[in-house]
Amino acid sequence: MKLLIYGLNYSPELTGIGKYTGEMAAWLAERGHEVRVVTAPPYYPAWTIREDYRGAFYRTEERPGEPIVYRTPLYVPQRPTGLRRIVHLMSFVLGSLPVMLRQMYWQPDVVFTVEPTFFCTPLTLFVAKSAGAASWLHVQDFEVDAAFELGLLPAQGPIHNAALRIENFFIYAFDRVSGISPRMVDRAISKGIPPEHAILFPNWVDVQAIHPLPAESRFQNQILQDLALKTPSIMDKLILLYSGNMGAKQGLERLGPLADSFRQDDRVHFIFCGDGALRNRLETSVRDLPNVSLLPLQPLDRLNHLLNAADIHLLPQRASAADLVMPSRLSAMLASGRPVIATAHPGTQIATVLEGRGVIVPTDEPEALHNAVRMLMDCPQLRSRLGCAAREYAVEHLSKHAILSEFESHLQRLIERSGVAGRQNAPMAAAT
């Protein structure tokens, strides 16, 4: 099989969407498939191109037994406003255009892209159709819907209607559309995707790499050791951890007031770890709080120590986005064997996953969030029970090998049924 992956984020050594794309590509390459990736230089979530990639316009990374990675130039704004984000996305499409066009002569069997960003879908479809390949859209976030819910696009009117028509036109043209949760698959079907073309492809976790560490190893935890230099008593405290992207969808505005509400409780300490567009705002909100430590994004080899530093994981989400996005970091939280407190409405996908494995509180009730934290602080038996259930769920349902093996089977069936070069393009014809 020859698979061409096209997407903005590809950083297998970090976390988030780029990590999943990188691990998927590496796994398939190890299985003997030919894999090529067209992507940008690493820049996310810090919104600055990584130092070792600066000064290079185009770069090819090629190592035996690994995917071939083509890095193409793009504009990265230091302060990503709405207009600058659009210019940023368009710059990637334009910068990657010549590289993608060259891949048509390679004649891939499948051209695969990830949303976000939806800006990549037109070029993905063009290259797939021109090369006689099948096309696959994998949805991590329904970007257009989230833009409506978060107020980035108007919720009604001509712009709203035009955005939906454009989305429907392109999404229907794909041979397969996958989502990371059952509700995302249902939403794809509600947008007109035939049920037989809608695939569940959840985020996975390496349950061998992310696993609970014994309580007695707390004093050997790299993260806590580093923090103990500034806060010696941290080893004796309950740790509440937020780790991940610090962007608009994460509901970070709840973290500062939550930590402040425990300012006088010397049993607890908060760690906020990550990077993103709203990190500076979060830093400002907790600047005077002695019970908060801020950490930069951690490398992958420290991720298990980071997750095991927590006694309780925090997963704030904006109400408007809680069922449109499925946080990629949730899988790792569950695998670490620690309970999760999340803000979400009952019945959403996050609430369903965390039932019996964490605590769900209403998204806009700070007192309920405070009470949930206090409840778990006061009940170690409940923390242990929820953490064990979380770990069990991760092992049974989110293991890397099982999920990627199923994905590989879907790819092979798609190629067989499409006939690749001789396939019919009924979805494209219907969309036009």
Buried (B, 14 or more C-beta within 10 A) or exposed (E): BBBBBBBBBBBBEBBBBBBBBBBBBBBBBEEEBBBBBBBBBBBBBBBBBEEEEEEEEEEEEEEEEBBBBBBBBBEBBEEBEEEBBEEBBEBBBBBBBEBBEEBBEEEBBBBBBBBBBBBBBBBBBBBBBBBBBBBBBBBBBBBBBBBBBBEEBEEEEEEBEEBBEBBBBBBBBBBBBBBBBEBBBBBBBEBEBEEEBBBBBBBBBBBEEBBBBEEEEBEEBBBBBBBBEEBEEBBEBBBBBBBBBBBBBBBBBBBBEBBBBBEEBEEBBBBBBBBBBBBEEBBEBBEEBEBBBBBEBBEBEBBBBBBBBBBBBBBBBBBBBBBBBBBBBBBBBBBBBBBBBBBBBEEBBBBBBBEEBBBBBBBEEBEBBBEBBBEBBEEEEEBEBBBBBBBBBBBEBBBBEEBBEBBBEBBBEBBEEBEBEEBEBEBBEEBE
